[in-house]
Amino acid sequence: MKNLSLFVGKIRPQIFLALLILGVVAMYGMRAGLNEVTVGCIAGIIALAKDVLAVDNSDGEGGGD
C-alpha cells in the first residue's frame, strides 16, 4: 500500500494530458491516413516518456548539491 501512495504522488497531470492528446491526435491521423502526423505523435509520446523516466530515475540518486 505504501508503494501505491508513492506512485500516486509522482503522477503529473500535465504529462498525462499531453500523452492523452498526442494519443488522440495519433489515432485521428491513422484513421485519416496522415502517416506523418501519426509518426510524429508517436515519436512525441516516446520522447516524453523517456524524459519522464530520466527525471524519475535521477530523483532517487541524490546527485544535487
C-alpha positions as CSV (number, residue, x, y, z in Angstrom):
1,M,0.0,0.0,0.0
2,K,2.9,2.3,0.7
3,N,4.3,1.8,-2.8
4,L,0.9,2.8,-4.3
5,S,0.9,6.1,-2.4
6,L,4.4,6.8,-3.6
7,F,3.3,6.1,-7.2
8,V,0.3,8.3,-7.0
9,G,2.4,11.2,-5.6
10,K,4.5,11.1,-8.8
11,I,1.6,11.4,-11.3
12,R,1.8,14.7,-13.2
13,P,-1.5,15.9,-14.7
14,Q,0.3,17.9,-17.4
15,I,2.2,14.9,-18.7
16,F,-0.9,12.7,-18.6
17,L,-2.9,15.3,-20.5
18,A,-0.1,15.6,-23.1
19,L,0.0,11.8,-23.6
20,L,-3.7,11.7,-23.9
21,I,-3.9,14.5,-26.5
22,L,-1.0,13.0,-28.5
23,G,-2.7,9.6,-28.5
24,V,-5.9,11.1,-29.7
25,V,-4.2,13.0,-32.5
26,A,-2.2,9.9,-33.5
27,M,-5.4,7.8,-33.7
28,Y,-7.1,10.5,-35.8
29,G,-4.0,10.6,-38.0
30,M,-4.2,6.8,-38.5
31,R,-7.9,6.9,-39.4
32,A,-7.4,9.9,-41.8
33,G,-4.4,8.3,-43.5
34,L,-2.0,11.0,-42.3
35,N,1.0,8.9,-41.6
36,E,3.4,11.8,-40.9
37,V,1.1,13.1,-38.2
38,T,0.8,9.7,-36.6
39,V,4.5,9.0,-36.6
40,G,5.2,12.5,-35.2
41,C,2.7,11.9,-32.3
42,I,4.2,8.5,-31.5
43,A,7.7,10.0,-31.5
44,G,6.4,12.7,-29.2
45,I,5.0,10.1,-26.8
46,I,8.2,8.2,-26.8
47,A,10.3,11.3,-26.2
48,L,8.0,12.5,-23.4
49,A,8.0,9.0,-21.7
50,K,11.9,8.9,-22.0
51,D,12.2,12.3,-20.3
52,V,9.8,11.4,-17.5
53,L,11.7,8.2,-16.8
54,A,15.0,10.1,-16.8
55,V,13.7,12.6,-14.3
56,D,12.2,9.9,-12.1
57,N,15.4,7.9,-12.0
58,S,17.5,11.0,-11.2
59,D,15.3,11.9,-8.2
60,G,16.3,8.9,-6.2
61,E,20.0,9.2,-6.7
62,G,20.6,12.3,-4.6
63,G,23.0,14.0,-7.1
64,G,22.0,17.5,-6.1
65,D,24.3,19.9,-4.3
